[in-house]
Amino acid sequence: MCNPRWLISSFVKKYRQQFVLSLSMPLLLTALVASIASDPEPADHSLSSEATIDSLLCVAHRLQGTPYRSAGKDEAGFDCSGYTRYVYGKLGLKLNASAATQFAQGVEVHPDSLQQGDLLFFQKKDGRIFHVGLYVGEEAGQKAFLHASSSRGIVKDYLEASYFAQRWKGARRIIP
């Protein structure tokens, strides 16, 4: 699940001999010759949204337990926006530096329509955004997310917890 290319490579290595010996080889060669003879379309090397989100979640979960560091943006320690920026950056997607400026990115998402990988934002009493987390899915009917806690480092919490429910601002989708 973490690396689709590795899974495909492992499958091909495991079943290569059976495939080569099968009766499908003449069909494969015919298709290969036909594709070379025709005008090929450029290959689409982009990952699907699903593969991108799976990769994003692998990076995000791997970082659980990393300590909190004010203004931290690497594996030595993260603050909340440094964490989300780093995770998305590992997939070549750029996020702004602060939680408030990340809130301006992507598209707004209703809390009932959250998808894995969405960014969750929290506000102070005056309405200013002060925190961001990464939605990782539902667990036992609760919306789970990973974030950089100033006292616990990268941890999983739940949107329904009173602290977060009272400070909810909104969610944004970066990966369509």
C-alpha positions in Angstrom: 0.0 0.0 0.0 2.8 2.4 0.8 4.6 2.2 -2.5 2.6 1.2 -5.6 5.7 1.0 -7.8 7.3 -1.5 -5.4 4.2 -3.7 -5.4 4.1 -3.8 -9.2 7.8 -4.5 -9.4 7.5 -7.3 -6.8 4.6 -8.9 -8.7 6.4 -8.7 -12.0 9.5 -10.3 -10.5 7.5 -13.1 -8.9 5.4 -14.0 -11.9 7.8 -13.2 -14.8 8.8 -16.8 -15.5 5.2 -18.0 -15.6 4.3 -15.2 -17.9 7.2 -15.7 -20.3 6.3 -19.4 -20.6 2.6 -18.7 -21.1 0.7 -18.6 -24.3 0.2 -14.9 -23.9 3.7 -14.1 -25.2 2.7 -14.0 -28.9 -0.1 -11.6 -28.1 2.2 -9.4 -26.1 4.7 -9.3 -28.9 2.0 -8.5 -31.5 0.7 -5.6 -29.3 4.3 -4.3 -28.8 5.0 -4.3 -32.5 1.7 -2.6 -33.2 2.3 0.1 -30.6 5.8 0.8 -31.9 4.5 1.1 -35.5 1.7 3.6 -34.6 2.1 7.2 -33.3 2.4 6.7 -29.6 0.6 9.1 -27.3 2.8 10.7 -24.6 2.8 8.6 -21.4 1.0 9.9 -18.4 3.5 9.5 -15.6 1.5 11.2 -12.9 0.2 9.2 -10.0 -3.6 8.8 -9.6 -5.2 10.8 -6.7 -5.6 7.5 -4.8 -1.9 6.6 -5.2 -0.9 10.1 -4.2 -3.0 10.0 -1.1 -1.7 6.6 -0.1 1.9 7.9 -0.5 1.0 11.0 1.5 -0.5 8.9 4.3 2.6 6.6 4.4 4.8 9.7 4.9 2.4 11.2 7.5 2.2 8.1 9.6 5.9 7.4 9.4 6.5 10.7 11.1 4.4 9.9 14.2 6.4 10.3 17.3 8.7 13.0 15.8 9.1 15.7 18.5 7.6 19.2 18.3 9.9 22.1 17.5 8.8 25.7 17.2 9.2 26.7 13.6 10.3 23.2 12.9 10.1 22.0 9.3 12.2 18.8 9.1 12.5 15.4 10.8 14.5 16.9 13.7 11.1 18.4 14.8 8.0 20.0 13.4 5.5 22.7 14.2 2.0 22.1 12.7 2.4 23.9 9.4 6.0 22.6 9.0 4.6 19.1 9.3 1.9 19.5 6.7 4.2 21.3 4.4 6.9 18.6 4.7 4.5 15.7 4.1 3.0 17.4 1.0 6.5 18.4 -0.1 7.6 14.8 -0.1 5.2 14.3 -3.0 6.3 17.4 -4.8 3.3 19.5 -3.7 4.0 22.9 -2.3 2.2 24.3 0.7 2.6 27.8 2.1 4.7 28.2 5.3 2.0 29.0 7.9 -1.3 27.5 8.9 -3.1 30.7 8.1 -1.6 30.9 4.6 -2.2 27.2 4.0 -5.9 27.9 4.7 -5.9 29.9 1.5 -4.8 26.9 -0.6 -6.9 24.2 -2.2 -10.7 24.1 -2.1 -13.0 24.3 0.9 -14.4 21.0 2.1 -17.5 20.4 4.3 -16.7 18.4 7.4 -19.1 15.6 6.3 -17.2 15.3 3.0 -13.7 14.9 4.4 -11.3 12.7 2.5 -7.9 11.3 3.6 -5.2 13.9 3.0 -7.5 17.0 3.6 -6.1 19.7 5.8 -8.0 20.6 9.0 -7.8 24.1 10.4 -8.4 25.5 13.9 -8.9 29.0 15.1 -8.5 31.1 18.2 -11.4 32.9 19.9 -10.7 35.9 17.7 -11.1 33.9 14.5 -7.4 33.8 13.6 -6.1 30.4 12.4 -3.5 29.0 14.7 -3.3 25.3 13.9 -3.4 22.7 11.0 -3.6 18.9 10.9 -3.9 16.2 8.3 -7.1 14.1 8.1 -6.2 10.4 8.0 -9.7 8.8 8.0 -12.5 7.6 10.3 -11.7 5.3 13.2 -14.6 3.9 15.3 -16.9 6.7 14.0 -14.5 9.5 14.8 -12.5 11.7 12.4 -8.8 11.0 13.0 -6.1 13.4 12.1 -2.3 13.7 12.6 -0.8 17.0 13.7 2.1 18.5 15.6 1.2 18.9 19.3 3.4 21.3 21.2 3.5 18.9 24.1 3.4 15.5 22.4 5.0 15.9 18.9 3.4 14.3 15.9 0.3 12.5 17.2 -3.1 11.3 16.2 -6.2 13.1 17.6 -9.9 13.3 16.8 -11.9 16.1 15.5 -14.7 15.3 17.9 -12.5 15.9 21.0 -13.9 19.0 22.7 -10.6 20.9 22.4 -10.6 20.6 18.6 -14.4 20.7 18.1 -14.6 24.1 19.9 -11.8 25.5 17.7 -12.8 24.1 14.3 -12.4 26.6 11.5 -12.6 24.5 8.3 -11.0 22.0 5.9 -9.2 22.4 2.6 -8.6 19.8 -0.1 -5.2 20.1 -1.8 -5.3 16.8 -3.8 -8.5 16.7 -6.0 
